[in-house]
Amino acid sequence: MNEHVRELTTENWDQEVLASKDVVLVDFWAEWCAPCRMIAPMVEAFAAANAGKVKVGKLNVDDHGEIAGRYGIRSIPSLLLFRGGQVVDQRVGAIPQAELARFVGAQLTAAV
């Protein structure tokens, strides 16, 4: 992870995601997941390119299964977008970088 991607945990979830005033992109992942490792550099690059516009975090589903279960995560990678503490959109699977930009961009525009 780079300095633009937060490690999300059970301990910081409420503060970093639910109480955030920013649009928050959460990457639900696991170390053993090949597609998760495949999109990790893209998510990190997106976070760096959009610093200050969107908060990006990663939640390891093996370490924090309660949170993953709360949001019905059954397949990873799963990307969920939060605004005002609520899920506003989601994608499952390794998506191309252009789709990630469109996916988050629509919510950034709506948040303005």
JOZIPE-V841193 format. One line per field, one symbol per residue. ss: DSSP state (H for helix, E for strand, - for the rest). psi: psi as a letter, one per 40 degrees, with the letter a starting at -180 (. if undefined). burial: + if it has 9 or more other C-alpha atoms within 8 Angstrom, else -. A space follows every 50 residues. Layout:
# JOZIPE-V841193
ss = ???
psi = ???
burial = ???
This chain:
# JOZIPE-V841193
ss = ----EEEE----HHHHHH----EEEEEEE----HHHHHHHHHHHHHHHH- ---EEEEEEE----HHHHHH-------EEEEEE--EEEEEEE----HHHH HHHHHHHHHHH-
psi = iaeehihiiddeddddcdeheihhhhhhiidehdddddeddddddddddf hedihhihhhdddfddddddefhdiiihhhhihfeiheiiihihiidddd dddddddddde.
burial = ---+++-++---+--+++++-+++++++++--+-+++-+----+-++--- +--++++++++--++-+++---+--++++++++++-++-+-++++----+ +--+--++----
